[in-house]
Amino acid sequence: MAAATKTNGLWRELSAEFAGTMILILFGVGVVAQVVAGGLGDHDSIAWAWGLGVTLGVYTAARISGAHINPAVTFSLAIFKGFPWVKVLPYIVAQFLGAFVAALIVRWNYTEVLHSVDPGLSMKTQGVFSTLPGNGALPIGTWGAFRDQVIGTAILMFMVLALTDLLNLPPLANLAPLLIGLLVVAIGMAWGTAAGYAINPARDFGPRLASYLTGYESAFRDQYGNLYFWVPILGPLIGGPIGAFLYQLLIGRHLKPEEIVEEPAPVGTVAVKETGTGKSSDR
């Protein structure tokens, strides 16, 4: 019975990770399709929609799974925050599947527009689904994009921990998902040039695979013809733990549980500490 309960609990978490990542990609890939293929919007609308997609994805899954919705986050939490290693691979698979299904939905919905502006399903619209060095246009090579993914994901993970560490000053009133979404908006506006700020292996590979299976023969390569799909996978998986390590080194290890300060009790009463709450009550 205990084993069945444990298995059911894991499936609930995987369902939440699937759904949260799917919501993220529906908005993220959807907005890029609208801008690139539909001609509506610009870079700022892309950054905002990706950030809002993160916010909505986190709100979707947070109560059940913690809403990692990013393999780099799951991997980093396993290394530095005690997330069970036995759950790492299942979480990552659920995240990839959520991204893959969402990208298929976007691909289906934008079929007419994509084929109209790019009948050959070429590099012209490949960036709707997956990232490219220099966004397919600027003189950025493989290793420049790799460097960018390591740095961008390190920033993401550092700030995710800063915003969710209960020993720090995390946002209250359930506002953490909103702030994490704004963090992604900021990364998109400041770090989107060299590699399109994938900073999430599931976000890139799931849609990349979906585009390949639906006609984009060059999906796994960049504009130079080089195999590129591994860059937005390996870069974030290295950058995430670096960001988590730096947070622990610079901030986390200096945070201690607040000591309870007893206020003088009124004359004639005894101040009694309520275990676990840190409050004092007069008895």
C-alpha positions in Angstrom: 0.0 0.0 0.0 2.8 2.4 0.9 4.6 1.7 -2.4 1.4 2.3 -4.4 0.8 5.6 -2.5 4.4 6.6 -3.3 4.0 5.7 -6.9 0.7 7.6 -7.2 2.4 10.6 -5.6 5.2 10.6 -8.2 2.7 10.4 -11.0 0.9 13.4 -9.6 4.2 15.3 -9.6 5.0 14.2 -13.2 1.6 15.2 -14.4 2.1 18.7 -12.8 5.5 19.1 -14.4 4.1 18.0 -17.8 1.3 20.5 -17.5 3.4 23.4 -16.2 6.0 23.0 -19.0 3.3 22.7 -21.6 1.7 26.0 -20.5 5.2 27.6 -20.6 5.8 26.5 -24.2 2.2 27.2 -25.4 2.8 30.9 -24.6 6.6 31.0 -25.4 6.7 29.2 -28.7 3.3 30.6 -29.6 4.4 34.2 -29.3 7.5 33.5 -31.4 5.3 32.0 -34.1 3.1 35.1 -34.0 6.0 37.5 -34.4 8.1 35.6 -36.9 5.4 34.0 -39.0 2.5 36.3 -38.4 4.3 39.6 -38.3 2.6 40.7 -35.1 4.7 42.0 -32.2 8.5 42.4 -31.7 11.3 41.3 -29.3 9.6 42.9 -26.3 6.4 41.0 -26.8 8.4 37.8 -27.1 10.2 38.5 -23.8 7.0 39.4 -22.0 5.1 36.4 -23.3 7.9 34.0 -22.3 8.0 35.6 -18.8 4.3 35.3 -18.4 4.4 31.8 -19.7 6.9 31.0 -16.9 4.7 32.6 -14.3 1.6 30.7 -15.5 3.5 27.5 -15.7 4.8 27.9 -12.2 1.3 28.7 -10.8 0.0 25.6 -12.6 2.4 23.1 -11.1 3.8 24.7 -7.9 1.4 23.1 -5.4 2.0 19.6 -6.6 5.5 19.3 -7.9 7.3 22.5 -7.0 7.1 23.6 -10.6 10.6 23.1 -11.8 9.5 23.1 -15.5 13.2 23.1 -16.4 15.7 20.2 -16.3 18.5 22.6 -15.3 16.5 23.6 -12.2 15.7 19.9 -11.3 19.3 18.9 -11.7 20.6 21.9 -9.7 18.1 21.3 -6.8 19.2 17.6 -6.7 22.8 18.7 -6.3 22.4 21.5 -3.8 19.0 21.3 -2.2 18.3 17.7 -1.5 15.8 17.0 -4.3 15.6 13.2 -4.5 17.9 11.9 -7.3 15.4 9.1 -8.0 12.9 11.8 -9.3 15.4 13.7 -11.5 15.1 11.6 -14.7 11.3 11.2 -14.4 10.9 15.0 -13.9 13.1 15.7 -16.9 11.2 13.3 -19.1 7.9 14.9 -18.1 9.2 18.3 -18.8 10.4 17.3 -22.3 7.1 15.7 -23.1 5.2 18.8 -22.0 7.3 21.0 -24.2 7.1 18.5 -27.1 3.3 18.3 -27.0 2.9 22.1 -26.6 5.1 22.7 -29.6 3.1 20.2 -31.7 0.0 22.2 -30.8 1.6 25.5 -31.8 2.9 23.9 -35.0 -0.5 22.6 -35.9 -2.3 25.9 -35.1 0.2 28.0 -37.2 0.4 25.5 -40.1 -1.1 27.9 -42.7 1.0 30.9 -41.7 4.3 29.0 -41.4 3.8 27.4 -44.8 2.8 30.8 -46.3 5.9 32.7 -45.2 8.3 29.8 -45.4 7.0 27.0 -47.8 10.3 25.1 -47.5 10.2 25.1 -43.7 13.7 26.4 -43.6 16.0 28.3 -41.2 13.7 31.3 -41.8 11.1 30.0 -39.4 13.1 27.3 -37.6 13.8 29.8 -34.8 10.1 29.7 -34.0 10.6 26.4 -32.3 14.3 26.3 -31.2 17.1 28.6 -30.6 20.1 29.4 -32.9 23.4 31.1 -32.3 23.0 34.8 -32.7 19.3 34.1 -33.4 20.3 32.8 -36.8 21.5 36.2 -38.0 24.4 37.6 -35.9 28.0 36.4 -36.1 27.9 34.1 -33.1 29.4 30.6 -33.2 28.8 27.4 -31.3 31.1 28.2 -28.4 29.9 31.8 -28.1 26.3 30.5 -27.8 27.5 27.8 -25.3 29.1 30.4 -23.1 25.9 32.4 -23.2 23.8 29.5 -22.2 26.0 28.7 -19.2 26.0 32.3 -18.0 22.3 32.9 -18.6 21.2 29.7 -16.8 23.6 30.5 -13.9 21.8 33.9 -13.5 18.4 32.2 -13.7 19.3 29.6 -11.0 21.0 32.1 -8.7 17.9 34.3 -8.7 15.4 31.4 -8.5 17.1 30.4 -5.2 17.2 34.0 -4.0 13.5 34.4 -4.7 12.5 31.1 -3.1 14.9 30.7 -0.1 12.7 30.9 3.0 15.7 32.0 5.0 16.2 35.0 2.7 13.4 37.6 2.1 11.3 35.7 -0.5 8.2 37.5 -2.0 5.1 36.8 0.1 1.4 36.5 -0.8 2.2 33.8 -3.4 4.1 36.3 -5.6 7.2 34.2 -6.2 5.9 32.8 -9.6 5.3 36.4 -10.8 8.8 37.5 -9.8 10.4 34.4 -11.4 8.4 35.3 -14.6 9.8 38.9 -14.4 13.3 37.4 -14.0 12.8 35.6 -17.3 11.6 38.8 -19.0 14.8 40.5 -17.7 17.0 37.7 -19.0 15.3 37.9 -22.3 15.8 41.6 -22.6 19.4 41.5 -21.4 20.8 38.1 -22.5 18.8 37.3 -25.7 21.4 38.2 -28.3 23.9 35.4 -28.4 21.7 32.3 -28.2 18.1 33.2 -27.8 18.0 32.6 -24.0 16.8 29.0 -24.1 18.2 28.5 -20.5 16.1 25.4 -20.4 16.9 22.1 -22.1 13.2 21.0 -22.3 12.2 24.4 -23.7 14.6 23.9 -26.6 14.8 20.2 -27.4 11.1 19.4 -27.1 10.0 22.0 -29.7 13.1 21.2 -31.8 12.1 17.5 -32.0 8.5 18.5 -32.8 9.6 20.8 -35.6 11.9 18.1 -37.0 9.1 15.5 -37.0 6.8 18.0 -38.8 9.0 19.0 -41.7 12.0 21.0 -40.5 14.8 18.9 -41.8 17.6 21.2 -40.5 16.1 21.4 -37.0 19.1 19.9 -35.2 21.6 22.1 -37.0 22.4 25.8 -36.9 22.7 28.3 -39.8 26.3 27.2 -40.4 25.2 23.5 -40.8 26.8 22.5 -37.5 25.0 20.1 -35.1 23.7 22.6 -32.5 20.9 20.9 -30.5 23.3 19.9 -27.7 24.2 23.5 -26.9 20.9 24.5 -25.2 20.9 21.2 -23.4 24.5 20.9 -22.0 25.0 24.7 -21.4 22.0 25.0 -19.0 22.9 21.7 -17.3 26.3 23.2 -16.5 25.1 26.8 -15.8 22.3 25.8 -13.4 24.6 24.1 -10.9 27.1 27.0 -11.2 24.4 29.5 -10.3 23.2 27.4 -7.4 26.8 27.0 -6.1 27.4 30.7 -6.3 24.2 31.4 -4.5 25.1 29.0 -1.7 28.7 30.5 -1.5 27.7 34.2 -1.6 24.3 34.2 0.1 22.9 30.9 1.3 25.6 29.9 3.7 25.3 33.2 5.5 21.6 32.9 6.1 20.6 31.5 9.5 17.1 30.9 11.0 16.1 34.0 12.9 16.7 33.8 16.6 13.6 34.3 18.7 13.8 37.4 20.8 11.8 37.3 24.0 10.1 40.5 24.9 9.8 41.4 28.6 6.6 39.9 29.9 4.1 42.1 31.8 4.5 41.9 35.5 2.7 39.0 37.0 2.6 36.8 33.9 5.0 34.2 32.3 6.0 34.4 28.7 5.7 31.0 27.1 7.3 30.2 23.7 5.1 28.4 21.2 7.3 25.7 19.7 7.6 26.0 16.0 6.0 29.4 15.7 8.5 31.7 17.3 5.7 33.6 19.1 5.3 34.3 22.7 2.0 34.4 24.5 1.1 35.5 28.0 -0.2 32.7 30.2 
